[in-house]
């Protein structure tokens, strides 16, 4: 077994696709990590905005959480319908393209791409923040930990989605159990005794001592930050075909489990934090703790349960990017099939996953993590814009879908998606106006740039299709044998093999030697006469000619290209066949020991784009 097989697993045949399908049990960790893990950074992002307003702002936190859950439920009912209407995959790109047109579909796809990309970075950085809460000495290594986790996650996903779903199942179950126990006990404690009225630490106490006037703008900004808790809710409707039969029913049950769990977590966190005086902390400061770390410690103490909870939170947060690793390659595949991205995005890899999409996602995620130093709060302003833009395209597309149905019984479904579209539009507007200066402008600028790039790619493919799909017409003038030109650097086995092949093609053969002052030209002429001309005279083939070109400035390529252009002008109605001998080494690094004139000449000939010129490589395989 090779090293690649050990790392990525053995290649799977196409018949194994059915074995890679998801159930509800594996679907929740594979597609729900993004949503469930957002309980860690969504509420914390909202609390970070309320922090300067002190206790007064904290008292509005539950109301903000309730509004976020209402938006979540609106999207939940909308995506239930999307999964049923599009069993082949109801992602925003498909829905918008089918109902609004390709232009809007492309906008939805770009929104999804940006959402998936930022989800990876936010999830991983928040996961590292969780572990730093329990082990403060790791704070200086935040970025390194982020990159290590990203690398591990990439390898896991290259092995296949079902394996990743199974791998994450146990941590997700532990996370859900620990969260339910913690939040239930905390809520009962608040309800029965008012909760803990004191801050967790002195650093937290100092932050709550600040007081600014609570304004409507601050509440609006906190609500916009809290909406990041809903990113990833569309993942199930995107991935309906991944589920085993009955696909729609399994997808809807998976979505239900994810949304109900997420809603309960958000409400309980919103209820407990004001009573416990839990606030967000600066991720760069010593003693940093996430709000979940504070809740677990204040509710259960800092014992074994605390560290088990933090470990599960860390794993779930760090690997919440799984949603992106499932969805991003599939969106790229759809775009590639529509010629908006290079076609290699649509090809399955050795483990039946779209490997190119996974690798590209990992590379750009690493770049973003490095730029923003792995700090979650630096990434939040960019995060929700892409997600809610995709939500909006999808919801408007579904409204148009129901309007086109002749069955009047679907009117209530139309209302559900119309409400979802309205709520999403309002939420997106709030996010953009409150987060524009903080970083949302980057998404606003980047999205049109990506759209322009994808249109250029599509135009390129369309131009190629128009050119090569023209009706075939045989040109009798081109049925003559070609004029053969063979660049050589001497008389050896490489040149002999190339000349013999050339004699099979044509009687008009010219070997070209560029005299840069390094070879004995007279000796070359003598060898040519003995080794080439005399044996050729004994055949019924034409005798190859030798052309020696002086190059006083020791140039190789330009004299050769000038000779080729001269032949083109002299033989205007003939094909020109360039036969290039090339030494093929058994080891890649052995190429460093030789001049690589053959690839260079071949590239220059291609760049000339002459339709009458054919380039043929004659390899000589060096024995090991």
C-alpha positions in Angstrom: 0.0 0.0 0.0 1.4 3.4 -1.0 1.7 6.4 1.3 -1.1 8.1 -0.5 -3.4 5.1 0.1 -2.6 5.1 3.8 -3.3 8.8 4.1 -6.3 9.2 1.8 -7.6 5.7 1.7 -7.8 3.3 -1.3 -9.4 4.6 -4.5 -13.2 3.7 -4.6 -15.0 2.5 -7.7 -18.2 4.3 -8.8 -20.3 1.4 -7.5 -19.3 2.4 -4.0 -21.2 5.7 -4.2 -24.3 4.2 -2.6 -22.2 3.1 0.4 -21.2 6.8 0.8 -24.8 8.0 1.4 -25.9 9.6 4.6 -28.6 8.7 7.2 -30.1 11.1 9.7 -27.6 9.8 12.3 -24.5 10.6 10.1 -26.2 13.6 8.4 -26.4 15.7 11.6 -22.6 15.7 12.2 -21.7 15.9 8.5 -24.1 18.7 7.6 -25.1 20.2 11.0 -21.8 21.1 12.6 -21.9 24.6 11.1 -25.3 25.4 12.6 -24.8 23.7 16.0 -21.4 25.1 16.6 -22.6 28.7 15.8 -24.0 28.7 19.4 -20.5 29.5 20.4 -19.7 32.5 18.3 -23.1 33.9 17.3 -24.3 34.8 20.8 -20.8 35.9 21.8 -20.6 38.2 18.8 -23.9 39.9 19.9 -22.6 40.2 23.5 -19.4 41.8 22.3 -21.5 44.7 20.9 -23.6 45.0 24.1 -20.5 45.0 26.3 -19.9 48.8 26.5 -23.5 49.4 27.6 -23.0 47.3 30.7 -25.9 45.7 32.6 -28.5 47.7 30.7 -27.4 46.3 27.3 -27.0 42.8 28.8 -30.7 42.9 29.8 -31.7 43.0 26.1 -29.7 39.9 25.2 -32.6 37.4 25.6 -34.9 39.6 23.4 -32.2 39.6 20.7 -31.8 35.8 21.0 -35.5 35.4 20.6 -35.6 37.5 17.5 -32.7 35.4 16.1 -34.7 32.2 16.7 -37.7 33.7 15.0 -35.7 34.4 11.9 -34.2 30.9 12.2 -37.7 29.2 12.3 -38.7 31.2 9.3 -35.8 29.8 7.3 -36.4 26.3 8.7 -39.9 26.1 7.3 -38.7 27.6 4.0 -35.9 25.1 3.6 -38.2 22.2 4.5 -40.1 23.1 1.3 -37.0 23.6 -0.7 -35.8 20.1 0.1 -39.1 18.7 -1.0 -39.3 20.8 -4.2 -35.7 20.0 -5.2 -34.8 16.4 -4.3 -31.9 16.6 -6.6 -30.3 19.3 -4.5 -32.0 22.6 -3.6 -29.1 24.9 -3.1 -29.4 28.6 -3.7 -27.6 28.3 -7.0 -30.0 25.7 -8.4 -33.2 27.4 -7.1 -32.2 30.9 -8.2 -31.0 29.6 -11.7 -34.2 27.7 -12.3 -36.6 30.4 -11.2 -34.8 33.7 -11.6 -32.3 33.0 -14.4 -28.6 32.2 -14.6 -27.5 35.8 -13.7 -29.2 35.6 -10.3 -28.1 32.0 -9.9 -24.5 33.1 -10.3 -25.0 35.7 -7.6 -26.4 33.0 -5.3 -23.5 30.7 -6.1 -20.9 33.4 -5.3 -22.7 34.2 -2.0 -22.5 30.5 -1.1 -18.8 30.3 -2.1 -18.0 33.3 0.2 -20.2 31.9 3.0 -18.5 28.5 2.9 -15.1 30.0 2.7 -15.6 32.2 5.8 -17.5 29.5 7.7 -14.3 27.4 7.6 -12.2 30.2 9.1 -14.7 31.3 11.7 -15.4 27.8 12.8 -11.8 26.8 13.2 -10.8 30.1 14.9 -13.7 29.8 17.3 -12.7 26.2 18.1 -9.2 27.3 18.9 -10.7 30.1 21.1 -12.6 27.4 23.0 -9.5 25.4 23.8 -7.5 28.5 24.7 -10.3 29.2 27.3 -9.4 26.0 29.0 -5.6 26.1 28.4 -4.6 29.9 28.4 -0.9 29.0 27.7 -1.9 28.2 24.1 -2.9 31.8 23.4 0.3 32.7 21.6 -0.1 29.6 19.3 -3.6 30.5 18.1 -2.8 30.8 14.4 -0.6 27.7 14.3 -3.4 25.7 15.9 -5.9 27.0 13.4 -3.7 25.9 10.4 -3.0 22.5 11.9 -6.8 21.8 12.4 -7.4 23.0 8.8 -4.8 20.6 7.5 -6.3 17.7 9.4 -9.8 18.5 8.3 -8.7 18.6 4.7 -7.2 15.1 4.9 -10.3 13.7 6.6 -12.6 15.1 3.9 -10.4 13.9 1.1 -11.1 10.4 2.5 -14.8 10.8 1.8 -17.9 12.4 3.4 -19.3 9.3 5.0 -16.1 8.7 6.9 -16.1 12.3 8.1 -19.7 12.0 9.2 -18.9 8.9 11.3 -15.8 10.5 12.7 -17.7 13.6 14.0 -20.7 11.7 15.3 -19.3 10.9 18.8 -18.0 14.5 19.5 -21.3 16.0 18.3 -23.4 13.7 20.5 -21.1 14.5 23.5 -21.4 18.2 22.7 -25.2 18.1 22.5 -25.5 16.1 25.8 -23.0 18.4 27.6 -24.7 21.5 26.4 -28.2 20.3 27.3 -27.1 19.3 30.8 -25.3 22.6 31.3 -28.0 24.9 29.9 -30.8 23.0 31.6 -29.2 23.1 35.0 -28.2 26.8 34.5 -31.8 27.7 33.4 -33.3 25.9 36.4 -30.8 27.6 38.7 -31.8 31.0 37.2 -35.5 30.3 37.4 -35.3 29.0 41.0 -32.7 31.3 42.5 -31.9 34.1 40.1 -28.7 32.6 39.0 -25.2 33.8 40.0 -25.3 37.6 40.3 -21.5 37.9 40.2 -19.1 38.0 37.2 -16.8 35.1 36.7 -13.5 36.9 37.0 -11.9 40.2 37.7 -11.3 40.8 33.9 -15.0 40.3 33.2 -15.9 42.6 36.1 -13.8 45.4 34.6 -15.5 45.0 31.3 -19.0 45.2 32.8 -18.0 48.3 34.8 -18.0 50.4 31.5 -21.2 52.1 30.6 -22.3 53.7 27.4 -25.7 54.9 26.3 -27.7 52.0 24.8 -28.9 53.1 21.4 -31.1 51.6 18.8 -28.0 51.3 16.5 -26.2 49.2 19.1 -29.2 46.9 19.5 -29.4 46.6 15.7 -25.7 45.8 15.4 -26.0 43.2 18.2 -28.9 41.6 16.4 -26.8 41.5 13.1 -24.0 39.8 14.9 -26.4 37.3 16.5 -27.7 36.4 13.1 -24.3 34.6 12.4 -25.7 31.8 14.5 -27.9 30.7 11.5 -25.2 30.3 8.9 -25.2 26.7 7.6 -28.9 26.1 8.0 -29.1 25.8 4.2 -26.6 22.9 4.0 -29.1 20.1 4.3 -31.2 21.4 1.3 -28.1 21.7 -0.7 -27.2 18.1 0.0 -30.5 16.2 -0.4 -29.0 13.7 -2.9 -26.3 12.7 -0.4 -29.0 11.0 1.8 -30.1 7.4 1.4 -33.6 6.7 0.3 -36.1 8.1 1.1 -33.8 11.1 0.5 -36.3 13.9 1.1 -37.7 12.5 4.3 -34.2 11.8 5.7 -33.0 15.3 4.7 -36.1 16.9 6.4 -35.6 15.0 9.6 -32.0 15.9 9.7 -32.8 19.6 9.2 -35.4 19.4 12.0 -33.0 17.8 14.5 -30.4 20.5 13.7 -32.7 23.5 13.9 -34.6 22.4 17.0 -31.4 21.8 18.8 -29.9 25.1 17.7 -33.0 27.0 18.7 -33.1 25.6 22.2 -29.4 26.3 22.7 -29.8 30.0 21.6 -32.8 30.6 23.8 -31.2 29.0 26.9 -27.9 30.9 26.3 -29.9 34.1 25.9 -31.8 33.4 29.2 -28.7 32.4 31.3 -26.1 35.0 30.3 -27.9 38.1 31.7 -28.7 36.3 35.0 -25.1 35.1 35.4 -23.7 38.5 34.2 -21.7 36.7 31.5 -20.2 39.0 28.8 -17.9 38.6 25.8 -14.1 39.0 26.3 -11.3 40.2 24.1 -9.8 37.1 22.4 -6.3 38.8 22.6 -6.3 39.4 26.3 -4.9 37.1 28.9 -7.4 35.0 30.8 -9.8 35.0 27.7 -12.8 32.7 28.1 -15.6 32.1 25.6 -19.2 32.6 26.9 -19.8 28.8 26.7 -16.7 28.2 28.8 -18.0 30.7 31.4 -21.4 29.1 31.5 -20.1 25.6 31.9 -17.7 26.7 34.7 -20.2 28.7 36.6 -22.9 26.0 36.3 -20.9 22.8 36.7 -17.6 24.0 38.2 -14.1 23.5 36.7 -13.9 19.7 37.1 -13.9 16.7 34.7 -17.3 17.7 33.2 -15.9 21.1 32.3 -13.0 19.7 30.4 -15.1 17.1 28.6 -17.5 19.9 27.6 -14.7 22.2 26.4 -13.1 19.3 24.5 -16.4 18.6 22.7 -17.0 22.3 22.0 -13.5 22.6 20.6 -14.0 19.6 18.3 -17.4 20.6 17.1 -16.3 24.2 16.5 -13.1 23.3 14.9 -14.8 20.8 12.6 -17.9 22.9 11.9 -16.1 23.7 8.7 -17.3 20.2 7.6 -20.5 21.9 6.2 -18.3 23.9 3.9 -16.2 20.9 2.9 -19.4 19.2 1.9 -21.1 22.1 0.2 -18.3 24.1 -1.4 -17.1 21.4 -3.8 -20.6 20.7 -4.9 -21.4 24.3 -5.7 -18.1 24.5 -7.6 -19.1 21.3 -9.5 -22.4 22.9 -10.5 -20.6 26.1 -11.6 -18.1 24.0 -13.6 -20.9 22.0 -15.3 -22.3 25.4 -16.4 -18.9 26.5 -17.6 -18.4 29.2 -14.9 -15.4 27.4 -13.4 -12.7 25.2 -14.8 -14.1 21.7 -15.7 -11.7 19.9 -13.3 -13.9 21.1 -10.4 -16.6 18.6 -11.6 -14.4 15.5 -11.5 -14.5 13.1 -8.6 -11.3 12.1 -6.9 -10.0 8.8 -5.7 -12.5 8.7 -2.8 -15.6 9.8 -4.8 -15.3 13.3 -3.5 -14.7 16.5 -5.5 -11.0 16.7 -4.4 -10.1 19.9 -6.3 -12.9 21.8 -4.6 -11.7 20.6 -1.2 -8.1 21.5 -1.8 -9.0 25.0 -3.2 -11.2 25.6 -0.1 -8.4 24.6 2.2 -5.8 26.9 0.5 -8.0 30.0 0.5 -9.1 29.3 4.1 -5.5 29.2 5.2 -4.8 32.5 3.5 -7.7 34.2 5.3 -6.7 32.7 8.7 -3.2 34.0 8.2 -4.4 37.5 7.2 -6.8 37.8 10.2 -4.4 36.0 12.6 -7.0 33.4 13.5 -9.1 35.8 15.6 -12.8 35.1 15.4 -14.1 38.6 16.0 -12.0 39.9 13.1 -13.9 37.5 10.8 -17.5 38.0 12.0 -18.2 41.2 10.0 -17.5 39.4 6.7 -19.3 36.2 7.7 -23.1 36.8 7.6 -23.2 38.8 4.3 -22.5 35.8 2.1 -24.9 33.5 4.0 -27.9 35.8 4.0 -27.3 36.8 0.4 -27.6 33.1 -0.5 -30.7 32.8 1.8 -32.3 35.7 0.0 -31.7 34.4 -3.6 -33.0 31.0 -2.5 -36.2 32.3 -0.9 -37.1 34.7 -3.8 -36.4 31.8 -6.2 -38.9 29.6 -4.2 -41.5 32.3 -4.3 -41.3 32.4 -8.1 -41.3 28.6 -8.1 -44.7 28.4 -6.2 -46.1 31.2 -8.4 -45.6 29.1 -11.4 -47.4 26.1 -10.0 -51.0 25.6 -11.3 -52.1 23.8 -8.1 -53.9 26.4 -5.9 -53.2 24.2 -2.8 -49.6 25.5 -2.8 -50.6 29.0 -1.7 -49.7 28.4 1.9 -46.3 27.2 0.7 -45.9 30.5 -1.2 -46.7 32.5 1.9 -44.1 30.6 3.9 -41.3 31.3 1.4 -42.5 34.9 0.9 -42.3 35.5 4.7 -38.9 33.8 4.6 -37.7 36.1 1.8 -39.0 39.2 3.6 -37.4 38.3 6.9 -34.1 37.4 5.1 -34.1 40.7 3.1 -34.6 42.8 6.3 -31.9 40.8 8.1 -29.4 41.2 5.2 -30.1 44.9 5.1 -29.4 45.2 8.8 -26.2 43.2 8.4 -24.8 45.3 5.5 -25.5 48.7 7.1 -24.2 47.8 10.5 -21.1 45.8 9.3 -20.1 47.7 6.2 -17.3 49.7 7.7 -16.1 46.8 9.9 -15.4 44.5 6.9 -18.6 43.7 5.0 -17.4 46.1 2.2 -14.8 43.4 1.3 -17.6 41.0 0.4 -19.5 43.8 -1.4 -16.4 44.4 -3.6 -15.3 40.8 -3.9 -18.6 39.4 -5.1 -18.8 41.5 -8.4 -15.1 40.7 -9.0 -15.8 37.0 -8.8 -18.8 37.4 -11.0 -16.7 39.1 -13.7 -14.1 36.4 -13.5 -16.7 33.6 -13.9 -18.3 35.4 -16.8 -14.8 35.5 -18.5 -14.4 31.8 -17.9 -17.8 31.0 -19.4 -17.0 33.3 -22.4 -13.8 31.4 -22.9 -15.6 28.0 -23.0 -18.3 29.3 -25.3 -15.7 30.6 -27.7 -13.9 27.3 -27.8 -17.2 25.4 -28.3 -18.1 27.7 -31.2 -14.7 27.2 -32.8 -14.3 23.5 -32.6 -18.0 22.6 -33.3 -17.9 24.1 -36.8 -19.0 21.6 -39.5 -16.0 19.5 -40.6 -14.8 20.0 -44.1 -11.8 18.1 -45.4 -9.3 20.3 -47.2 -7.7 18.3 -50.1 -4.8 20.7 -50.2 -3.8 19.6 -46.7 -3.8 15.8 -47.6 -0.2 15.9 -48.8 2.5 14.6 -46.4 3.8 17.4 -44.1 7.1 19.2 -44.3 9.1 17.7 -41.4 11.5 19.8 -39.4 13.6 18.1 -36.7 15.7 20.2 -34.3 18.8 18.2 -33.2 21.7 18.9 -31.0 24.0 16.2 -32.6 23.9 12.8 -34.2 22.9 10.4 -31.5 20.1 7.9 -30.7 17.6 10.6 -30.0 18.2 12.2 -33.4 18.2 8.8 -35.1 14.8 7.8 -33.6 13.2 11.2 -34.5 14.6 11.0 -38.1 13.4 7.5 -38.6 9.9 8.5 -37.5 10.0 11.6 -39.7 10.8 9.3 -42.8 7.6 7.4 -42.1 5.6 10.6 -42.4 7.2 12.4 -45.4 10.0 12.5 -48.0 10.6 16.2 -47.2 12.6 16.2 -44.0 15.1 18.8 -42.7 17.1 18.3 -39.6 18.1 21.7 -38.1 21.2 22.2 -36.0 21.9 25.5 -34.3 25.7 26.2 -34.3 26.3 28.2 -31.1 30.0 27.5 -31.2 30.1 24.5 -28.9 30.2 21.6 -31.4 32.5 20.5 -34.2 30.4 21.3 -37.3 32.6 19.5 -39.8 32.5 16.4 -37.6 28.7 16.7 -37.5 28.5 16.9 -41.3 30.7 13.8 -41.6 28.5 11.8 -39.2 25.4 13.0 -41.0 26.7 11.7 -44.3 27.8 8.3 -42.8 24.9 7.7 -40.4 21.9 9.3 -42.2 22.5 10.0 -45.9 24.2 6.8 -47.0 21.6 4.5 -45.2 18.7 6.6 -46.5 19.9 6.2 -50.1 19.3 2.4 -49.8 15.6 3.0 -49.1 12.7 4.2 -51.3 12.3 7.2 -49.0 13.5 10.8 -49.5 16.9 11.6 -48.2 16.8 13.9 -45.1 18.6 17.3 -45.4 20.8 18.9 -42.8 20.4 22.6 -42.1 23.1 24.3 -40.0 22.2 27.7 -38.6 24.9 30.0 -37.2 24.1 31.6 -33.9 27.0 33.9 -32.9 25.0 35.2 -29.9 24.4 31.6 -28.7 20.7 31.8 -29.0 18.8 28.5 -29.6 15.1 29.3 -29.8 15.1 32.3 -32.0 17.1 30.8 -34.9 14.9 27.7 -34.9 11.7 29.8 -34.9 13.0 32.0 -37.7 13.7 28.9 -39.8 10.2 27.5 -39.1 8.7 30.9 -40.2 10.8 30.8 -43.4 9.5 27.3 -44.3 5.9 28.4 -43.6 6.2 31.3 -46.1 7.8 29.1 -48.7 5.3 26.2 -48.3 2.0 28.1 -47.8 -0.3 25.2 -48.6 1.6 22.5 -46.6 1.4 21.3 -43.0 4.6 21.8 -41.0 5.4 18.9 -38.6 7.9 19.8 -35.9 9.4 16.5 -34.5 11.1 17.3 -31.2 13.3 14.6 -29.6 13.2 14.6 -25.8 15.0 12.7 -23.2 12.7 11.3 -20.5 14.5 10.8 -17.1 13.3 8.1 -14.7 13.5 10.5 -11.8 12.0 14.0 -11.8 15.1 15.6 -10.1 17.4 14.3 -12.8 15.9 16.8 -15.2 17.9 19.4 -13.3 21.1 18.0 -14.8 20.1 18.7 -18.4 19.1 21.6 -20.6 15.3 21.6 -21.1 15.2 23.0 -24.6 12.5 20.6 -25.8 9.7 21.8 -23.5 10.8 25.5 -24.1 10.6 25.1 -27.9 7.3 23.3 -27.7 5.8 26.1 -25.6 7.0 28.8 -27.9 5.6 27.0 -30.9 2.2 26.7 -29.2 2.3 30.4 -28.4 2.7 31.2 -32.1 -0.7 29.6 -32.6 -0.1 28.7 -36.2 -2.9 26.3 -37.4 -0.6 24.7 -40.0 2.1 23.7 -37.5 1.9 20.3 -35.8 4.2 19.6 -32.9 5.2 16.0 -32.2 7.3 14.8 -29.3 9.5 11.8 -29.7 10.5 10.6 -26.2 13.6 8.6 -25.4 13.1 6.8 -22.1 16.3 6.6 -20.2 16.7 3.3 -18.4 17.0 3.3 -14.6 
